[in-house]
Amino acid sequence: MPPDSTSLEGEIVDRFYAALARKDLASALACCTENACFWHNFDDVEQNLEQAARGWQALFDGFTENRIDKVRRDPIPGGLVQRHRFLLRAADGVLKARPCCIFVSFSAGRIARLDEYIDLSGALPVEAADECA
């Protein structure tokens, strides 16, 4: 199922990930409430917006490219659940993908909470033909 970018929530998430892909921290932050909370399964730590922003900056500094693809999205009460691949290109030029699932809650038209389940067991190489899809 293609993402529902016509919903307000879908548009917000699209803008958020597009900003991260452009390495535009200010625009990513603008998609979030001031007291937004971010959680990751791999460390079981909740982060406030400032802490999350430091992590996003480290992502920008550590990879030449980051983006998502193969997005599937469904509404849930108060938000949405989204499944996607998180694509990262390191300085060596190799593009790798990590399966990811997020649960997002919204308040006043912005992201209030994002719970991210990302598979860190091993990034999967992305085939050249897959990059064009």
Backbone as a printed PyTorch tensor [residue, N CA C, xyz], in Angstrom:
tensor([[[ 0.8390, -1.1710,  0.0000],
         [ 0.0000,  0.0000,  0.0000],
         [ 0.8890,  1.2410,  0.0000]],

        [[ 0.6620,  2.2060, -0.9020],
         [ 1.4810,  3.4190, -0.9150],
         [ 1.1590,  4.2850,  0.2950]],

        [[ 2.1050,  5.1480,  0.6880],
         [ 1.8240,  6.0020,  1.8350],
         [ 0.6640,  6.9390,  1.5360]],

        [[-0.0960,  7.2760,  2.5740],
         [-1.2010,  8.2150,  2.4320],
         [-0.6810,  9.6080,  2.7300]],

        [[-0.0940, 10.2520,  1.7270],
         [ 0.4680, 11.5740,  1.9140],
         [-0.5990, 12.6460,  1.8740]],

        [[-1.8350, 12.2700,  1.6110],
         [-2.8920, 13.2620,  1.5750],
         [-3.4130, 13.5750,  2.9750]],

        [[-3.1650, 12.7060,  3.9470],
         [-3.5890, 13.0030,  5.3120],
         [-2.6060, 13.9980,  5.9190]],

        [[-3.1050, 14.8120,  6.8500],
         [-2.2350, 15.7810,  7.5230],
         [-1.0710, 15.0770,  8.1980]],

        [[-1.3540, 13.9760,  8.8930],
         [-0.2900, 13.2540,  9.5890],
         [ 0.7530, 12.7050,  8.6160]],

        [[ 0.2910, 12.1530,  7.5040],
         [ 1.2200, 11.6460,  6.4930],
         [ 2.0890, 12.7480,  5.9180]],

        [[ 1.5020, 13.9100,  5.6880],
         [ 2.2600, 15.0450,  5.1580],
         [ 3.3250, 15.5020,  6.1500]],

        [[ 2.9880, 15.4990,  7.4310],
         [ 3.9560, 15.9040,  8.4580],
         [ 5.1410, 14.9380,  8.4790]],

        [[ 4.8610, 13.6420,  8.4700],
         [ 5.9350, 12.6510,  8.4830],
         [ 6.7630, 12.7470,  7.2040]],

        [[ 6.1060, 12.9630,  6.0610],
         [ 6.8480, 13.1410,  4.8090],
         [ 7.7890, 14.3430,  4.9010]],

        [[ 7.3030, 15.4730,  5.4340],
         [ 8.1350, 16.6810,  5.5780],
         [ 9.2980, 16.4280,  6.5380]],

        [[ 9.0170, 15.7080,  7.6210],
         [10.0440, 15.4000,  8.6150],
         [11.1840, 14.5950,  7.9900]],

        [[10.8530, 13.4930,  7.3210],
         [11.9010, 12.6550,  6.7340],
         [12.5700, 13.3270,  5.5350]],

        [[11.8430, 14.1560,  4.7960],
         [12.4660, 14.9080,  3.6910],
         [13.4910, 15.8940,  4.2490]],

        [[13.1650, 16.5320,  5.3730],
         [14.1090, 17.4560,  5.9990],
         [15.3570, 16.7170,  6.4710]],

        [[15.1760, 15.5550,  7.0900],
         [16.3410, 14.7710,  7.5120],
         [17.1880, 14.3700,  6.3100]],

        [[16.5470, 13.9920,  5.2140],
         [17.2890, 13.5920,  4.0100],
         [18.0920, 14.7700,  3.4410]],

        [[17.5730, 15.9930,  3.5840],
         [18.2770, 17.1950,  3.1130],
         [19.3040, 17.6830,  4.1360]],

        [[19.3480, 17.0250,  5.2930],
         [20.2070, 17.4380,  6.4060],
         [19.8140, 18.8330,  6.8920]],

        [[18.5190, 19.0820,  6.8990],
         [17.9450, 20.3680,  7.2790],
         [17.3440, 20.2350,  8.6730]],

        [[18.1770, 20.4200,  9.6740],
         [17.7640, 20.2090, 11.0560],
         [16.6290, 21.1470, 11.4630]],

        [[16.6830, 22.4070, 11.0550],
         [15.6490, 23.3760, 11.4390],
         [14.2740, 22.9450, 10.9270]],

        [[14.2060, 22.4590,  9.7060],
         [12.9160, 22.0380,  9.1450],
         [12.4140, 20.7620,  9.8150]],

        [[13.3220, 19.8550, 10.1770],
         [12.9080, 18.6470, 10.9010],
         [12.3480, 19.0240, 12.2650]],

        [[13.0200, 19.9240, 12.9630],
         [12.5530, 20.3700, 14.2750],
         [11.1970, 21.0580, 14.1810]],

        [[10.9510, 21.7800, 13.1020],
         [ 9.6890, 22.4940, 12.9250],
         [ 8.5080, 21.5440, 12.7860]],

        [[ 8.7650, 20.2820, 12.4810],
         [ 7.7050, 19.2770, 12.3590],
         [ 7.3010, 18.7010, 13.7150]],

        [[ 8.0010, 19.0820, 14.7790],
         [ 7.8170, 18.4760, 16.0930],
         [ 7.3270, 19.4970, 17.1180]],

        [[ 6.5830, 19.0170, 18.1000],
         [ 6.1980, 19.8830, 19.2130],
         [ 7.4370, 20.1710, 20.0630]],

        [[ 7.3770, 21.2290, 20.8550],
         [ 8.5190, 21.6000, 21.7010],
         [ 8.8580, 20.5170, 22.7210]],

        [[ 7.8570, 19.7780, 23.1690],
         [ 8.0980, 18.7280, 24.1650],
         [ 7.9930, 17.3310, 23.5590]],

        [[ 8.3100, 17.2150, 22.2780],
         [ 8.2570, 15.9200, 21.5940],
         [ 9.1920, 14.9180, 22.2750]],

        [[ 8.8070, 13.6630, 22.1870],
         [ 9.5730, 12.5720, 22.7950],
         [ 9.8950, 11.5410, 21.7110]],

        [[11.1330, 11.0650, 21.7160],
         [11.5910, 10.0780, 20.7400],
         [12.1760,  8.8890, 21.4900]],

        [[11.7890,  7.6930, 21.0810],
         [12.2430,  6.4630, 21.7170],
         [12.7380,  5.5200, 20.6400]],

        [[13.8060,  4.7700, 20.9690],
         [14.3590,  3.7550, 20.0550],
         [14.3840,  2.4120, 20.7560]],

        [[14.0720,  1.3640, 20.0350],
         [14.0890,  0.0280, 20.6250],
         [15.4920, -0.4350, 20.9880]],

        [[16.5090,  0.0370, 20.2960],
         [17.8460, -0.5020, 20.5000],
         [18.5110, -0.0170, 21.7900]],

        [[18.0210,  1.0940, 22.3690],
         [18.6000,  1.5430, 23.6360],
         [17.5480,  1.7600, 24.7320]],

        [[16.2690,  1.6750, 24.3750],
         [15.1640,  1.8170, 25.3220],
         [15.2530,  3.1220, 26.1210]],

        [[15.6810,  4.1840, 25.4310],
         [15.8330,  5.4880, 26.0650],
         [14.9050,  6.4830, 25.3730]],

        [[14.1750,  7.2530, 26.1820],
         [13.3680,  8.3420, 25.6350],
         [14.2330,  9.5870, 25.5560]],

        [[14.1500, 10.2660, 24.4250],
         [14.9230, 11.4890, 24.2150],
         [13.9810, 12.6650, 24.0280]],

        [[14.3900, 13.8310, 24.5420],
         [13.6430, 15.0420, 24.2500],
         [14.1070, 15.5730, 22.8980]],

        [[13.5430, 16.6620, 22.4800],
         [13.8310, 17.1900, 21.1440],
         [15.3010, 17.5690, 20.9890]],

        [[15.8790, 18.1690, 22.0010],
         [17.2930, 18.5720, 21.9370],
         [18.2070, 17.3570, 21.7970]],

        [[17.9310, 16.3170, 22.5720],
         [18.7380, 15.0940, 22.4920],
         [18.5850, 14.4270, 21.1290]],

        [[17.3610, 14.3780, 20.6330],
         [17.1270, 13.7850, 19.3130],
         [17.8540, 14.5720, 18.2340]],

        [[17.8350, 15.8940, 18.3540],
         [18.5080, 16.7410, 17.3560],
         [20.0070, 16.4580, 17.3200]],

        [[20.6000, 16.2060, 18.4710],
         [22.0310, 15.8540, 18.4900],
         [22.2640, 14.5370, 17.7550]],

        [[21.3460, 13.5740, 17.9300],
         [21.4570, 12.3070, 17.2180],
         [21.3110, 12.4810, 15.7180]],

        [[20.3730, 13.3450, 15.3070],
         [20.2030, 13.5910, 13.8710],
         [21.4410, 14.2630, 13.2880]],

        [[22.0580, 15.1780, 14.0330],
         [23.2780, 15.8160, 13.5520],
         [24.3910, 14.7920, 13.3980]],

        [[24.4910, 13.8660, 14.3420],
         [25.4910, 12.8040, 14.2290],
         [25.2260, 11.9430, 12.9920]],

        [[23.9540, 11.6970, 12.6960],
         [23.5870, 10.9650, 11.4810],
         [24.0750, 11.7220, 10.2480]],

        [[23.8310, 13.0390, 10.2170],
         [24.2660, 13.8670,  9.0850],
         [25.7880, 13.8000,  8.9280]],

        [[26.4890, 13.8580, 10.0540],
         [27.9490, 13.8760, 10.0320],
         [28.5350, 12.5210,  9.6500]],

        [[27.8290, 11.4450,  9.9610],
         [28.3760, 10.1090,  9.7570],
         [28.0640,  9.4580,  8.4220]],

        [[27.0830, 10.0220,  7.6930],
         [26.6750,  9.4060,  6.4330],
         [26.5140, 10.4740,  5.3600]],

        [[26.8850, 10.1320,  4.1450],
         [26.7580, 11.0870,  3.0460],
         [25.3250, 11.1750,  2.5330]],

        [[24.5160, 10.1610,  2.8310],
         [23.1230, 10.1470,  2.3930],
         [22.2910,  9.3750,  3.3970]],

        [[21.0870,  9.8800,  3.6560],
         [20.1080,  9.1510,  4.4500],
         [18.7410,  9.4590,  3.8680]],

        [[17.9300,  8.4200,  3.7540],
         [16.5710,  8.5970,  3.2440],
         [15.7760,  7.3400,  3.5610]],

        [[14.4750,  7.4220,  3.3130],
         [13.6360,  6.2520,  3.5010],
         [12.9840,  5.8970,  2.1780]],

        [[12.5980,  4.6370,  2.0510],
         [11.8220,  4.2060,  0.8880],
         [10.9340,  3.0390,  1.2980]],

        [[10.1910,  2.5420,  0.3450],
         [ 9.2650,  1.4260,  0.5620],
         [ 8.3430,  1.6900,  1.7530]],

        [[ 7.7690,  2.8840,  1.7740],
         [ 6.9280,  3.3270,  2.8770],
         [ 5.5450,  2.7020,  2.7830]],

        [[ 5.0850,  2.1770,  3.9150],
         [ 3.6980,  1.7120,  4.0780],
         [ 3.1880,  2.3400,  5.3510]],

        [[ 1.9750,  2.8400,  5.3150],
         [ 1.4710,  3.6240,  6.4320],
         [ 0.0200,  3.2820,  6.6990]],

        [[-0.3340,  3.2000,  7.9910],
         [-1.7170,  2.9470,  8.4010],
         [-2.0680,  3.8840,  9.5460]],

        [[-3.3190,  4.3530,  9.5850],
         [-3.7410,  5.1940, 10.7080],
         [-3.9370,  4.3560, 11.9640]],

        [[-3.6490,  4.9620, 13.1010],
         [-3.9500,  4.3920, 14.4090],
         [-4.5550,  5.5230, 15.2390]],

        [[-5.2330,  5.2240, 16.3370],
         [-5.8110,  6.2980, 17.1470],
         [-4.7420,  7.3170, 17.5720]],

        [[-4.9340,  8.5760, 17.2090],
         [-4.0080,  9.6410, 17.5820],
         [-2.7870,  9.7670, 16.7110]],

        [[-2.6880,  8.9330, 15.6580],
         [-1.4830,  9.0230, 14.8450],
         [-1.4330,  8.0350, 13.7140]],

        [[-0.2480,  7.4840, 13.5030],
         [-0.0610,  6.5180, 12.4210],
         [ 1.0740,  5.5730, 12.7560]],

        [[ 1.0690,  4.4470, 12.0630],
         [ 2.1900,  3.5140, 12.1040],
         [ 2.7480,  3.4620, 10.6820]],

        [[ 4.0580,  3.4570, 10.5860],
         [ 4.6990,  3.4540,  9.2720],
         [ 5.8200,  2.4280,  9.2680]],

        [[ 5.8920,  1.6690,  8.1840],
         [ 6.9890,  0.7450,  7.9530],
         [ 7.7690,  1.2660,  6.7510]],

        [[ 9.0850,  1.2410,  6.8540],
         [ 9.9220,  1.7040,  5.7420],
         [11.3210,  1.1040,  5.8650]],

        [[12.0970,  1.3170,  4.8220],
         [13.5270,  1.0110,  4.8870],
         [14.2490,  2.3290,  5.1320]],

        [[15.1960,  2.3200,  6.0530],
         [16.0290,  3.4800,  6.3160],
         [17.3360,  3.2440,  5.5680]],

        [[17.6010,  4.0660,  4.5740],
         [18.7620,  3.8900,  3.7100],
         [19.8770,  4.8380,  4.1330]],

        [[21.0740,  4.2990,  4.2650],
         [22.2360,  5.0770,  4.6690],
         [23.3950,  4.7860,  3.7210]],

        [[24.0460,  5.8600,  3.2670],
         [25.2420,  5.7010,  2.4320],
         [26.4320,  6.2430,  3.2210]],

        [[27.4130,  5.3960,  3.4280],
         [28.6160,  5.7850,  4.1550],
         [29.6110,  6.4320,  3.1870]],

        [[30.7060,  6.9240,  3.7400],
         [31.7260,  7.5930,  2.9340],
         [32.3080,  6.6850,  1.8590]],

        [[32.2470,  5.3590,  2.0650],
         [32.7780,  4.4310,  1.0620],
         [31.8560,  4.2820, -0.1480]],

        [[30.6900,  4.9340, -0.1090],
         [29.7610,  4.9120, -1.2310],
         [28.7470,  3.7880, -1.2140]],

        [[28.8760,  2.8600, -0.2760],
         [27.9610,  1.7200, -0.2110],
         [26.6510,  2.1540,  0.4560]],

        [[25.5470,  1.8460, -0.2200],
         [24.2190,  2.1410,  0.3080],
         [23.6720,  0.8990,  0.9760]],

        [[23.2640,  1.0440,  2.2500],
         [22.7040, -0.0840,  2.9930],
         [21.3510,  0.3050,  3.5600]],

        [[20.5190, -0.7100,  3.7750],
         [19.1540, -0.4860,  4.2510],
         [18.9220, -1.2110,  5.5670]],

        [[18.1560, -0.5560,  6.4260],
         [17.7330, -1.1530,  7.6920],
         [16.2050, -1.1060,  7.7480]],

        [[15.5580, -2.2440,  7.9960],
         [14.1050, -2.2370,  8.1650],
         [13.7310, -1.4280,  9.4060]],

        [[12.6350, -0.6850,  9.2950],
         [12.2370,  0.2030, 10.3740],
         [10.7150,  0.2660, 10.4700]],

        [[10.2240,  0.4720, 11.6790],
         [ 8.8000,  0.6920, 11.9250],
         [ 8.6870,  1.8060, 12.9520]],

        [[ 7.8070,  2.7680, 12.6910],
         [ 7.6100,  3.8630, 13.6390],
         [ 6.1380,  3.9820, 13.9980]],

        [[ 5.9040,  4.3380, 15.2380],
         [ 4.5810,  4.7000, 15.7250],
         [ 4.6670,  6.1770, 16.0590]],

        [[ 3.7900,  6.9800, 15.4590],
         [ 3.8710,  8.4270, 15.6120],
         [ 2.5550,  8.9580, 16.1680]],

        [[ 2.6630,  9.7940, 17.2030],
         [ 1.5110, 10.4990, 17.7610],
         [ 1.6690, 11.9820, 17.4630]],

        [[ 0.5440, 12.6690, 17.3130],
         [ 0.5610, 14.0670, 16.9060],
         [-0.1900, 14.9390, 17.9010]],

        [[ 0.2110, 16.1940, 17.9660],
         [-0.4920, 17.1950, 18.7540],
         [-0.3800, 18.5240, 18.0030]],

        [[-1.5190, 19.1840, 17.8270],
         [-1.5430, 20.4950, 17.1690],
         [-0.8330, 20.4750, 15.8100]],

        [[-0.9940, 19.3730, 15.0760],
         [-0.4390, 19.3010, 13.7340],
         [ 1.0560, 19.0700, 13.6600]],

        [[ 1.6530, 18.5890, 14.7510],
         [ 3.0840, 18.2950, 14.7490],
         [ 3.3440, 16.9760, 15.4770]],

        [[ 4.5260, 16.4260, 15.2600],
         [ 4.9170, 15.1690, 15.8970],
         [ 5.1170, 15.4110, 17.3890]],

        [[ 4.3740, 14.6560, 18.2110],
         [ 4.4940, 14.7590, 19.6640],
         [ 5.3070, 13.5980, 20.2380]],

        [[ 5.2390, 12.4570, 19.5890],
         [ 5.9860, 11.2750, 20.0330],
         [ 6.2660, 10.3900, 18.8290]],

        [[ 7.4800,  9.8520, 18.7860],
         [ 7.8620,  8.9280, 17.7340],
         [ 8.6070,  7.7700, 18.3870]],

        [[ 8.0260,  6.5790, 18.2940],
         [ 8.6630,  5.3550, 18.7770],
         [ 9.2060,  4.6200, 17.5590]],

        [[10.5180,  4.3890, 17.5540],
         [11.1780,  3.7990, 16.3880],
         [11.7320,  2.4210, 16.7210]],

        [[11.3120,  1.4580, 15.9210],
         [11.8320,  0.1050, 15.9950],
         [12.6740, -0.0940, 14.7440]],

        [[13.9870, -0.1680, 14.9270],
         [14.8880, -0.3020, 13.7900],
         [15.7780, -1.5220, 14.0070]],

        [[15.9610, -2.2820, 12.9450],
         [16.7630, -3.5010, 13.0100],
         [18.2360, -3.1380, 12.8570]],

        [[18.9860, -3.2220, 13.9470],
         [20.4160, -2.9160, 13.9200],
         [21.2790, -4.1740, 13.8160]],

        [[20.6290, -5.3210, 13.6020],
         [21.3920, -6.5750, 13.5640],
         [22.3110, -6.6580, 12.3570]],

        [[22.0490, -5.9030, 11.3500],
         [22.8950, -5.8950, 10.1700],
         [22.2000, -5.2030,  9.0280]],

        [[22.8470, -4.2080,  8.4770],
         [22.2720, -3.4940,  7.3480],
         [22.3700, -4.3470,  6.0920]],

        [[21.3400, -4.2880,  5.2900],
         [21.2850, -5.0620,  4.0610],
         [21.7800, -4.2190,  2.9030]],

        [[22.7080, -4.7470,  2.0940],
         [23.1540, -3.9870,  0.9230],
         [21.9870, -3.7710, -0.0370]],

        [[21.9460, -2.6170, -0.6230],
         [20.8940, -2.2870, -1.5810],
         [21.4600, -2.5220, -2.9800]],

        [[20.7760, -3.3440, -3.7450],
         [21.2140, -3.6340, -5.1050],
         [21.1180, -2.3850, -5.9690]],

        [[21.9860, -2.2500, -6.9420],
         [21.9810, -1.0880, -7.8250],
         [20.6260, -0.9030, -8.5020]],

        [[20.0130, -1.9910, -8.9340],
         [18.7080, -1.8910, -9.5840],
         [17.6490, -1.3960, -8.6180]],

        [[17.7980, -1.7580, -7.3500],
         [16.8550, -1.3400, -6.3280],
         [16.9350,  0.1610, -6.0710]],

        [[18.1220,  0.7550, -6.2370],
         [18.2950,  2.1890, -6.0240],
         [17.4470,  3.0150, -6.9750]],

        [[17.1840,  2.4910, -8.1490],
         [16.4280,  3.2290, -9.1590],
         [14.9240,  3.1380, -8.9590]],

        [[14.4840,  2.2350, -8.1340],
         [13.0390,  2.0230, -7.9340],
         [12.3960,  3.1600, -7.2000]]])
